[in-house]
């Protein structure tokens, strides 16, 4: 049976280690998709290297920056809420831990509602066997 390496994700905002199993936010563009911040940094309005904030104010800030001498400024980046579910069996906790359960099958991503404990995932996913599923968590 194949053994899969467990993800190791640290916060790029404050440096908190091992946020992979906690709710965190990922920019799929910065650092080739390897830009992650913890929930605390997100609540402090931190973002990625090309993030302009929350809501409609994003577009106002971006248009203002674009008009002030940056005509080729790419659109603002979006942060996606993500977390991995822990492996079903406790695995080694070393940085190179390996598991029988594929972490990609345990990845949750979607819209995070800032109420503690509520995480909504409405997305089409594919399992390793190729079957589709839709979930709301």
SULRA-V588186 format. One record per backbone hydrogen bond with DSSP energy under -0.5 kcal/mol. NH is the residue of the N-H (numbers start at 1). CO is the residue of the C=O. If there is no record, write none. Layout:
nh=(NH/NH)
co=(CO/CO)
This chain:
nh=(4/6/11/12/15/19/20/22/24/25/26/27/28/28/32/33/34/34/35/35/36/37/39/42/43/44/45/46/51/57/58/59/60/61/62/63/64/65/66/67/68/69/70/70/73/77/80/81/82/83/84/85/97/99/105/106/106/107/108/110/111/112/113/113/114/118/119/120/125/127/130/133/135)
co=(99/97/16/36/11/9/9/19/82/37/80/35/26/78/29/30/30/31/27/30/34/25/23/38/39/40/42/41/48/54/55/56/56/57/58/59/60/61/62/63/64/66/65/66/70/50/26/110/24/108/20/106/94/4/102/102/103/104/83/81/120/110/111/118/112/115/117/111/133/131/127/125/123)
